[in-house]
Amino acid sequence: MAIITISRGSYSMGKEVAEKVAGRLGYECISREVLLEASEYFKIPEIKLLKAIHDAPSILNRISGGKQKYIVYILSAFADRITKNNVVYHGLAGHLLLADVAHALKVRIIANFDYRVGLVEKRDNILRNEASSILKKDDHERQNWTKSLYKVDSADSSLYDLVININKLTVDHAVDFICQAATYKELEATESSLHKVKDLALAYRIKSAFLKDGFDVSVTSDYGNVLLYTKGSDRSIQKLKKIAKSLDGKIKGMNNIEIHSGLPFPTNAV
Amino acid sequence: MEPLTTEMILVMMMIGLAVFLFIVEWVRVDVVAIIMMVTLPLLHLVTAKEAFVGFSSNAVISIIAVIIIGAGLDKTGIINKLVTPVLRIAGNSTSRVIIAISFTVAGISSFMQNIGAAALFLPAIQRVSKTLKIPISRLLMPIGFSAILGGTMTLVGSSPLILLNDLMVPFDLKPFGLFDVAPIGIALVTSGILCFVFLGRFILPQGTSDAVEDKTGDVLEGVIEDIGKIYEVHTPDDFTHYRESITVKDLKRRYMLNVVALTEPPDFKVISPGPEVEIQSSIDLALFGSKKNVLRMAKDEGMRIKEEPEIFKNEIAESVSGTVEAVVAPRSSLAGKTLNQVNLQDRFRVTPLAVFRHNETYRAEIGDLILAVGDAVLIHGTWSRLKILQEEKSLLFTTPIDVDILRPEKAIFAAGWLAVALIMIMVFKIQLSVCLMTGALGMIITRVLNIDEAYEAVDWRTIFLLAGLIPLGIATEKTGTAAWIAHESLRLIGDVQPIVLFTVIAILSTVFTLVISNVGATVLLVPLVVNMAIGANADPRMAALIVGIATSNSFILPTHQVNALYMGPGRYRSVDFMKAGIVISLLFIIVMISMIYLFYGV
């Protein structure tokens, strides 16, 4: 009974590992579905969402918050999806999102660079040099994306419970390890860890709702008691209150909502 | 027609002026009374001694003593104990509360002075208003009127009826028995209360809850409403089985509920438990929170919500505990610390409920909030604990702790001195004011309340209102104005049917009692109406009885002692009394005459 997030570099066989783990454990394997759901729910073209998770936000984007908004929508859809439990997710930032969730197994799949270059060369039928530069650029972009949004290095092994290098070890070995780890007692969902996931989904849902109205607020939720953190002025607080009031009773699972202004944002706020 | 003297004309003008000022309210009613007190001797209508004789009058001293006795009884929680079962029957409905308290007060008033019953219940009624959030103005007038009406249920219920048999002696009329007036009195009380129940919304001022005005500012009101009230719940027997343990902090985090008290097996009560205290199986909790959140918790955690507090009813009674607003003072040691660090629960056994900062209310995660000078903290606790916190001076209390700390251990003394006063009145027939002042003094000497508390309990508006109107009554009688009015009125109606004569007597008594004291009106009118009744072949006993009862028909002006007593706390204006009083006075006359017609065969 766990959520498994598989973080991967491009061409690191992470997708294959995720699909095989899901197949063996009978879990649902999700990645792109999250984009589709976000696109449908927030009425945003999928291409815009895809671009948001692929490219690191530019300075202009950071100011306007354009891409950030889409990423929040995607994460909202993802958080919604994992409330159902028994899920294998391979996509961006799953491990960061579930950093505090006790029953989430965070896995990083890496592969030897030469091995990955070989895969690109073979798949795209291009020269080795060309494949190497494509891969380097892709790695750089992914790293930048995580750094710009979460201020962490995705290569930092302390972010994961398990890092598997597909080199000597094969995809099947990796699947064995992960499936075994998924059965550990320590990864069993508890009442409070399940609540944590629900709260996360709710916090993202609320954050998305405020973003839609043009307000970027930090949100925490604790058993459905939502706190909004803002540094905004008195006027904007009044507007936030108005939006908060309009959400009352409309968002499932939200029990209370309160605005905290001028206070330090907690680290677990989304 | 007897000629009018200049003095009579002046007295009538003064009465007219007083009534006019009562109506227009250019000055407060007690100031009108002081105007009378000063003007009457200046016009030589009364002597200087008579002008101020009210302050030493039996009635005024009795009222002062009764207010002190009432405060003493209230301080020991006796009245609360009496009111609690009454309120349990009444529930939360305003009408039922009015009916229950009014009948209780009327019942008590039928055996003791109306003003006594009214004064004894005043603090309890104020508490009921705060607790149930019923505007005090909607409670006090019906209950005060019931206290007056209750005085007509027995022959010892009001001063005029006590006097009645004595006044009938010269005419050799058969005296009335203790309960001879009961049918009329019961009908009057019932019709009066029903009138308020059905017509209350039209004839009573629609004020705001006293709780709001007295204890908390407007801002606080909304927040307290937001934060909710105290509920008592019981945890199931298997609460701690097969689950992660739940602490006081968890209930706050999950349900925004503040645990203000809990039981610990076998039978300990913990007030304001610390955040880490675990919630055990089969225990009782008193929680501060909104109904929505309490229902949610009860559903999620399988707890049972009690209809009303049982285990903690004493600890959370408004007389024992409450909620105050306290501001972090400049140079306070609390500034720069979080509430978790300050740990008010462990140090003072009080529970912080919310923090206000820059017009924002913080209810969640307040433990981690770093307090700054000017932050206001809403705190719940027992008054005695809050007082200790206040004395520490790191927080400035903006809500005064005006609810006095109860002294239940003194209840026996309070009840004892009340009994002494009542025995002196009923058995030894000593003058009322002496008896009551003995009771009041006894309470002070036995430290039921101290002398400062006794002085503070007395409402000087009431004292000046009554003492100031007494010289007006004296002037009306002394100058012959009252006798002139009575004679002329009865002469004008001439020979009529007994029932018409009785109705006129009732109206005349009502008018007289509004201006002069009910005792004065009775003394003046009984000899006159007995003679009139004999002359008109009507029953003279009934005529006397009508005066005895109708001199309690004093509702239109706040001149009756009970009305004067309730006017200040109820924040009534004279027009409020006129509006409701006219209806009740008319009803009074109709019901009284109908009952006399039906029961006494007139």
HADDOCK unambig.tbl for C-alpha pairs under 7 A between the chains (distance, minus, plus):
assign (segid A and resid 222 and name CA) (segid B and resid 253 and name CA) 6.52 0.50 0.50
assign (segid A and resid 222 and name CA) (segid B and resid 254 and name CA) 6.34 0.50 0.50
assign (segid A and resid 223 and name CA) (segid B and resid 254 and name CA) 4.89 0.50 0.50
assign (segid A and resid 225 and name CA) (segid B and resid 254 and name CA) 6.96 0.50 0.50
assign (segid A and resid 260 and name CA) (segid B and resid 362 and name CA) 6.87 0.50 0.50
